[in-house]
Amino acid sequence: MLVACIAVGVIAGLVVAGVRLNLGLPGHKALLWMPAVIVARMLSRCRVGATAGSAAVVFTTFGLGGNLAGGPAGLLLTIVAGAFLDLVIRASESGSVPAWLHVPMIGVAAMLANLICLARRLLLPAGFGVHLLFDASGFWFRFCSYALFGLAAGLIAAMAARSIRRRRRS
């Protein structure tokens, strides 16, 4: 199952490196890689699946000249975000969390993981750039954008994994 999570991470890394959404909003690349990594982790139940998948994503994009990780410091922070997702998903699978809380819990965890990825952007010397939406820039715009895209990625992933599990059972 670990190899499956890594393979999904490599595929997601290829997508991130090759696809340009041109949204002009910070944090939007989470929609390209995070749902795949989370779904792979939730379906495989591999304890380090999201960490391995996140590592595969960043090393693949870094190797192809992509801009996901933002350099060596970003590599580590994206892997930390994957490890955080692993911890939260493991807690949600433990049975102590009510079933109705799984989807929002994964959504909030992905939001926080994407905010960890925002920390890597704060470490870059380039600073904040102007974005396309209303020419907005600055910390709070970037913070809200990363949070929104992380939440969306987590909710999409949790709903997809839940739907796939239901279809497997029937």
Phi, psi and omega in degrees: 000330177297319179296323178296317178296321178293319179297319177297320178297320178295316179297316178297323177296322176296320178295314181298319181288331186260336185261132176244112179281336181052040176283331182072019180245136181291140176087001185289341180292346175299331178292339181271327186246325187293316178301319180296317181293319181292316179297316178300318180294316183290325181280326182277335184059025175285128187298332179243026184296316180290325177295312180294319179295317178296319177297318179296321178299309185290322179290325177294312180294321179296319179293332181265005179082017179286173186242035180280310189275332179074031177103184185299322178294323179292328177302310182296317182292327177290323176293322175297320177299319176296320178295322176297317177299320177301316181298316182290318179295321177297320178295322180289334179275352186291342180098348180276350181259131178299149184300324182291345183267351184299311184296309178296327180295317178291323178299314179292323178297319178293324176298314179294324177296321178290330174290330172297320177294330174297324179301325179293326178291329178290336180280343181288140182288345184291335179079203184266136176255165177280140180248166188289328186285106178057023183052036182278146174206180179106170187296313187291324175298313180296317179301310181295322180293314177299318180296315181297313180291325175295316178299315179298316179298318180292318179294318177299314182295315182295319178292321179295315180296320179296318179295317179296318178298319179297318179293325177296320183291326182263000000 
